[in-house]
Amino acid sequence: MTATAPPVAPSDEPAAPPARRFDPRRFVPVVLAALAGVLLYLSFPPRELPWLAPVAFGLFGVAVYGRRLRAGFGLGLVFGLAYLVPLLSWTGVDVGPLPWLALAAAEAVMLSLAGLGIAYVSRLPLWPLWASGVWIADEALRARFPFGGFPWGKVAFGQPSGVFLPLASLGGTPLLGFAVVLCGFGLAALALRVLALRSITSDSGDSSAAGDSSAAGARSDTGVRGVLRDRALVAAAVLTVAPVVAGVAAMPLVSNAAEDGTARVALIQGNVPRMGLDFNSQRRAVLDYHVRETTKLAAKIKSGEVKRPDLVLWPENSSDIDPYTNQDAYDEIQRAAEAVGAPISVGAVVTTQDGATHNRLILWDPKTGPGATYDKRHLQPFGEYMPYRSFFRIFSKDVDRAGDFVPGKKAVAFDMAGTKIGNVTCYEAAFDDVVRDQVKEGAQILSVPSNNATFERSQMTYQQLAMDRVRAVEHGRAVMVPVTSGISAVIRPDGSVAQHTGMFEADTLLADVPKRTSQTLATRAGVWPEALLVALGAGGLAWAVVRSRSGRRKDA
């Protein structure tokens, strides 16, 4: 007899799921998002590679296309960190990595909302259009929230030259950024559709080899004629090319021509005794440096070496002590103004009679002394004022080095020897409304006095200069950039740099600058281009919600 094994009783335990194999393809979207963020960073100054930005958004579009909301959020976070951590590295100069990384992470979380929204609308027809609107909506949010917003890193600020720049004169930084992003997402849609068509062709070829005549016909239809009839492919191509064509078409709108004569302008870069947060620790040194450089100019004028300027622009904080309360500072500025024989715009930190501290520009006349003033309206959080000081002190004692400044209330254009100068103090250049207000106040030339000594030789100075170049085209105005320690610059209305200084050196720039009075469409339109583009993004999100609910009802 043959022995048989007893029957095995069925087990109540569920069968173990098969082990998941490691699939490196799952990480492709993450790698694409990270690479896209790095490329977008590399498109910004001090490099001048504006064409990299559409490539970056093309990669990001491929990464988030068709993804779930959670994946879109995560990919947006990866993209934001890869972009903003290196871009904002200058914020850690002198205060360490914690504030820098905290700011970059917070801003990256804001960008992850854009990733979520872009993933959601990527299921719609013409998705690059809606996705670009979502991006601009996210930028609009970052420019206003929290603490008054932080627009640094807007896509438009990485386009101080190139084919898209003229669009700033039509719709400001929102339209300029939208065009760049749309071109990039159009590239993504184009690439995805080409890959889809190749897949169809490949599948049709396999079927044809098996003897399927109908598949063979389908294959022939995906040839050149079929591609040209593919609406999705044609739409993607149009969305990619349209921003480029629009930029080229807008080029004739940008002009350097003087409309009300010219003004001879002197920019004084006096330099500082030391870099970093203690740039002004040596009493009156910064003021003395700027007085000295101005009197050097006066000596050249007296000798006939150069012509006398109509006006002189000093940087922000060029007087490191209050000239209203310190007679020696008052006397030195007055001496410089009399020597050069022209009005000077002086930057100083002043305390008014009510005890309020202001970051102020003072119009100093060689005959009558201090006159009109402009107080910086959009203050820098964590620098010129400290929100939630007691809370943030837990993380860093450096919060007590932040000021307690009071913002100004209105735009003021200085009348300097018959030339209207619109003042935009340093950080304010990042905010659309502040710059626009000065042009509407009658500014014929814009001035962006800055003090970048606290950020040493970081890329911050180059990034800010790029903003100023974009503002020149946006409003059709020459932009003067006097900086304590550099880089000071004379920017033409077309955004090109006519003259510039080096960093941490004393120097003077002299230029005959066109005075312009006309207003660009961007200036006249105000906030409307941004509002319309935000509405476009919101409309895309609303449509995606409706389609999603409709699909669920059909499934039910």
Secondary structure, 3 states (H helix, E strand, C coil): CCCCCCCCCCCCCCCCCCCCCCCHHHHHHHHHHHHHHHHHHHCCCCCCCCCHHHHHHHHHHHHHCCCCHHHHHHHHHHHHHHHHHHHCHHHHCCCCHHHHHHHHHHHHHHHHHHHHHHHHHCCCCCHHHHHHHHHHHHHHHHCCCCCCCCCCCCHHHHCCCCCCHHHHHHHHHHHHHHHHHHHHHHHHHHHHHHHHHHHHHHHHHHHHHCCCHHHHHHHHHCCHHHHHHCHHHHHHHHHHHHHHHHHHHHHHHCCCCCCCCEEEEEEEECCCCCCCCCCCCCCCHHHHHHHHHHHHHHHHHHHCCCCCCCEEECCCCCECCCCCCCHHHHHHHHHHHHHHCCCEEEEEEEECCCCCEEEEEEEEECCCEEEEEEECCCCCECCCECCCHHHHCCCCHHHHHCCCECCCCCCCEEEECCEEEEECCHHHHHCHHHHHHHHHCCCCEEECCECCHHHCCCCHHHHHHHHHHHHHHHHCCCEEECECCCCCEEECCCCCEEEECCCCCCEEEEEEEECCCCCCHHHHHCCHHHHHHHHHHHHHHHHHHHHHHHHHHHHC
